[in-house]
Amino acid sequence: MSTPPISLLGLDERTDFEHQAYALEALVAERTRDLAETVKELEAFSYSVAHDLRAPLRAVHSFSRLLLEDYADRFEGEPLDFMQRILRASERMSLLIDDLLKLSQVGRGKIERVPVDVSAIVRQIAVGLREREPARDVRFDIQPGVVTRGDIRLLTIAFENLLENAWKFTRRRDVARIRVHAADQHGRIAICIADNGTGFDMRYHDKLFAPFQRLHHAADFEGTGIGLVTVARIISRHGGQVAISGVEGVGATVSVVLPDTGAS
């Protein structure tokens, strides 16, 4: 006959402990709801602001371009330089707004989990990149049979951002190499995108996942600093993780860990 467990707490103490546990649980649930609502409001706010900025910015860009085209003979020296700067700045602001809108949309809507052939998606993205700059010598090494489950639209956006980064940061290589493969990382399958591009200093690793943070000068490499933030948001919504490592002047590797990822 087994001996019942001995309680070290009296009835009153157990009741008080249970009340505290229930109160704490209710508080955590309330804070979670508040946080979710705050995030939702911030996403709606960023979408609204970005959307409302489009019209006036479009006017600045259009009129600046018209001035340069129709009155080019009246601009020279410093005034011409100023007008060209206004035009470039408005174009960059337009890109920032587009990326903010994309980022806000990533956090909205329901995740549709279906089988996703990552290898096929990456091959399609590579074809598009080659068509964009056919003169470049870029060698893709894409492992076949890398599959996962997730929202195919969002995952396509994520891998587009990652491949475009690899394409961009290998631009100064005579022969660029971009490898996409599955690798075991502590018992989990990671999808790795490795390149032999410009790389980065790992001391500034944390900046890569902060909005608008850039480790390279805008004059050297285009972009808004939103790409990796978007990738991290998408992968997080899938219950996964993103990690990046690099060596300055050697290259970088992004590792994406998603539930239900495998390779044949």
C-alpha positions as semicolon CSV with decimal commas, in nm:
position;residue;x (nm);y (nm);z (nm)
1;M;0,000;0,000;0,000
2;S;0,155;0,330;-0,111
3;T;0,202;0,614;0,130
4;P;0,023;0,937;0,030
5;P;0,250;1,234;-0,029
6;I;0,308;1,453;0,270
7;S;0,216;1,820;0,220
8;L;0,443;2,066;0,393
9;L;0,177;2,337;0,355
10;G;-0,131;2,374;0,569
11;L;-0,476;2,418;0,417
12;D;-0,472;2,795;0,458
13;E;-0,121;2,822;0,312
14;R;-0,214;2,605;0,011
15;T;-0,526;2,812;-0,052
16;D;-0,326;3,136;-0,033
17;F;-0,061;2,993;-0,265
18;E;-0,325;2,887;-0,519
19;H;-0,486;3,232;-0,507
20;Q;-0,149;3,394;-0,575
21;A;-0,084;3,156;-0,864
22;Y;-0,425;3,231;-1,019
23;A;-0,369;3,606;-0,975
24;L;-0,025;3,584;-1,136
25;E;-0,164;3,379;-1,425
26;A;-0,441;3,634;-1,481
27;L;-0,188;3,919;-1,473
28;V;0,036;3,748;-1,729
29;A;-0,264;3,684;-1,956
30;E;-0,369;4,050;-1,926
31;R;-0,015;4,175;-2,004
32;T;0,003;3,939;-2,303
33;R;-0,325;4,075;-2,440
34;D;-0,206;4,433;-2,385
35;L;0,123;4,361;-2,562
36;A;-0,052;4,196;-2,857
37;E;-0,287;4,493;-2,887
38;T;0,005;4,738;-2,870
39;V;0,192;4,553;-3,143
40;K;-0,122;4,551;-3,357
41;E;-0,169;4,926;-3,306
42;L;0,196;4,998;-3,392
43;E;0,170;4,794;-3,713
44;A;-0,149;4,979;-3,810
45;F;0,016;5,312;-3,728
46;S;0,328;5,240;-3,934
47;Y;0,112;5,126;-4,225
48;S;-0,102;5,440;-4,205
49;V;0,195;5,676;-4,181
50;A;0,382;5,508;-4,464
51;H;0,070;5,501;-4,683
52;D;-0,010;5,870;-4,619
53;L;0,347;5,975;-4,701
54;R;0,326;5,832;-5,051
55;A;0,125;6,115;-5,212
56;P;0,335;6,416;-5,100
57;L;0,658;6,229;-5,165
58;R;0,539;6,135;-5,513
59;A;0,471;6,505;-5,578
60;V;0,822;6,605;-5,461
61;H;0,980;6,342;-5,684
62;S;0,766;6,419;-5,989
63;F;0,813;6,797;-5,978
64;S;1,188;6,763;-5,914
65;R;1,220;6,534;-6,215
66;L;1,014;6,770;-6,432
67;L;1,231;7,065;-6,332
68;L;1,546;6,876;-6,427
69;E;1,399;6,757;-6,758
70;D;1,224;7,076;-6,872
71;Y;1,457;7,340;-6,731
72;A;1,792;7,162;-6,746
73;D;1,949;7,453;-6,932
74;R;1,869;7,686;-6,641
75;F;2,041;7,468;-6,381
76;E;2,414;7,443;-6,353
77;G;2,674;7,412;-6,084
78;E;2,541;7,412;-5,728
79;P;2,167;7,453;-5,814
80;L;2,189;7,148;-6,043
81;D;2,360;6,950;-5,768
82;F;2,088;7,048;-5,520
83;M;1,810;6,937;-5,755
84;Q;1,981;6,603;-5,819
85;R;2,019;6,551;-5,444
86;I;1,648;6,621;-5,388
87;L;1,561;6,368;-5,657
88;R;1,790;6,099;-5,513
89;A;1,664;6,162;-5,158
90;S;1,300;6,132;-5,267
91;E;1,376;5,807;-5,448
92;R;1,542;5,667;-5,136
93;M;1,250;5,779;-4,920
94;S;1,013;5,604;-5,158
95;L;1,208;5,281;-5,113
96;L;1,195;5,321;-4,734
97;I;0,819;5,366;-4,743
98;D;0,775;5,062;-4,966
99;D;0,982;4,852;-4,727
100;L;0,792;4,981;-4,423
101;L;0,465;4,886;-4,587
102;K;0,599;4,539;-4,665
103;L;0,720;4,500;-4,306
104;S;0,382;4,602;-4,165
105;Q;0,203;4,358;-4,396
106;V;0,429;4,073;-4,286
107;G;0,289;4,098;-3,933
108;R;-0,072;4,091;-4,049
109;G;-0,294;3,807;-4,159
110;K;-0,305;3,437;-4,087
111;I;-0,019;3,197;-4,154
112;E;-0,119;2,931;-4,407
113;R;0,098;2,625;-4,349
114;V;0,147;2,415;-4,661
115;P;0,440;2,209;-4,796
116;V;0,703;2,447;-4,939
117;D;0,982;2,341;-5,176
118;V;1,252;2,587;-5,069
119;S;1,496;2,462;-5,335
120;A;1,246;2,537;-5,613
121;I;1,173;2,884;-5,474
122;V;1,544;2,966;-5,451
123;R;1,610;2,845;-5,807
124;Q;1,332;3,070;-5,935
125;I;1,471;3,369;-5,745
126;A;1,819;3,297;-5,886
127;V;1,682;3,301;-6,242
128;G;1,527;3,642;-6,179
129;L;1,850;3,781;-6,038
130;R;2,051;3,658;-6,336
131;E;1,801;3,816;-6,575
132;R;1,842;4,145;-6,390
133;E;2,223;4,152;-6,428
134;P;2,318;3,900;-6,698
135;A;2,676;4,026;-6,728
136;R;2,771;3,911;-6,378
137;D;2,946;3,578;-6,315
138;V;2,752;3,434;-6,023
139;R;2,775;3,062;-5,943
140;F;2,473;2,926;-5,755
141;D;2,499;2,595;-5,569
142;I;2,144;2,502;-5,462
143;Q;2,086;2,175;-5,281
144;P;1,779;1,996;-5,421
145;G;1,502;1,859;-5,204
146;V;1,509;2,115;-4,921
147;V;1,147;2,133;-4,802
148;T;0,954;2,277;-4,510
149;R;0,599;2,372;-4,411
150;G;0,480;2,730;-4,391
151;D;0,318;3,021;-4,567
152;I;0,455;3,005;-4,922
153;R;0,398;3,378;-4,987
154;L;0,580;3,492;-4,673
155;L;0,863;3,241;-4,708
156;T;0,914;3,350;-5,070
157;I;0,950;3,710;-4,948
158;A;1,203;3,596;-4,685
159;F;1,421;3,402;-4,928
160;E;1,397;3,680;-5,187
161;N;1,543;3,918;-4,930
162;L;1,820;3,674;-4,838
163;L;1,916;3,592;-5,198
164;E;1,905;3,958;-5,299
165;N;2,140;4,041;-5,009
166;A;2,383;3,769;-5,117
167;W;2,360;3,891;-5,477
168;K;2,419;4,253;-5,372
169;F;2,712;4,193;-5,139
170;T;2,898;3,972;-5,389
171;R;2,884;4,239;-5,659
172;R;3,254;4,323;-5,626
173;R;3,366;3,964;-5,679
174;D;3,488;3,865;-6,024
175;V;3,334;3,525;-5,956
176;A;3,054;3,535;-5,700
177;R;2,944;3,220;-5,522
178;I;2,610;3,173;-5,347
179;R;2,532;2,840;-5,183
180;V;2,194;2,731;-5,044
181;H;2,190;2,405;-4,850
182;A;2,049;2,228;-4,545
183;A;2,275;2,163;-4,249
184;D;2,237;2,000;-3,908
185;Q;2,270;2,252;-3,626
186;H;2,245;2,099;-3,280
187;G;1,992;1,842;-3,393
188;R;1,781;2,082;-3,599
189;I;1,787;2,138;-3,975
190;A;1,892;2,487;-4,082
191;I;1,858;2,631;-4,431
192;C;2,186;2,811;-4,496
193;I;2,252;3,086;-4,751
194;A;2,627;3,140;-4,780
195;D;2,815;3,383;-5,003
196;N;3,171;3,496;-5,069
197;G;3,081;3,864;-5,062
198;T;3,198;4,159;-4,859
199;G;3,102;4,006;-4,523
200;F;3,090;4,214;-4,205
201;D;3,251;4,268;-3,867
202;M;3,081;4,038;-3,613
203;R;3,118;4,306;-3,344
204;Y;2,824;4,483;-3,509
205;H;2,616;4,168;-3,556
206;D;2,320;4,293;-3,348
207;K;2,268;4,596;-3,572
208;L;2,176;4,376;-3,867
209;F;1,834;4,293;-3,721
210;A;1,747;4,652;-3,622
211;P;1,539;4,862;-3,865
212;F;1,735;5,107;-4,082
213;Q;2,072;4,993;-3,944
214;R;2,338;4,943;-4,209
215;L;2,696;4,820;-4,181
216;H;2,793;4,948;-4,528
217;H;2,773;5,293;-4,678
218;A;2,467;5,358;-4,894
219;A;2,695;5,474;-5,175
220;D;2,860;5,129;-5,181
221;F;2,552;4,909;-5,155
222;E;2,190;5,005;-5,211
223;G;1,918;4,916;-4,963
224;T;1,715;5,051;-4,673
225;G;1,816;4,829;-4,381
226;I;1,475;4,660;-4,362
227;G;1,547;4,331;-4,543
228;L;1,682;4,125;-4,254
229;V;1,423;4,271;-4,017
230;T;1,153;4,147;-4,254
231;V;1,316;3,804;-4,274
232;A;1,339;3,779;-3,894
233;R;0,972;3,879;-3,857
234;I;0,857;3,617;-4,109
235;I;1,064;3,337;-3,958
236;S;0,955;3,431;-3,606
237;R;0,589;3,413;-3,712
238;H;0,661;3,058;-3,826
239;G;0,808;2,969;-3,488
240;G;1,163;2,963;-3,625
241;Q;1,491;3,147;-3,577
242;V;1,742;3,334;-3,792
243;A;2,114;3,364;-3,728
244;I;2,388;3,531;-3,931
245;S;2,764;3,506;-3,922
246;G;3,031;3,666;-4,133
247;V;3,393;3,758;-4,181
248;E;3,477;4,099;-4,319
249;G;3,612;4,068;-4,672
250;V;3,536;3,694;-4,687
251;G;3,158;3,649;-4,687
252;A;2,849;3,581;-4,478
253;T;2,615;3,295;-4,396
254;V;2,251;3,326;-4,289
255;S;2,098;3,023;-4,116
256;V;1,720;2,985;-4,104
257;V;1,574;2,724;-3,869
258;L;1,208;2,643;-3,933
259;P;0,990;2,371;-3,778
260;D;0,930;2,075;-4,009
261;T;1,229;2,145;-4,232
262;G;1,406;1,855;-4,399
263;A;1,619;1,758;-4,696
264;S;1,608;1,455;-4,920
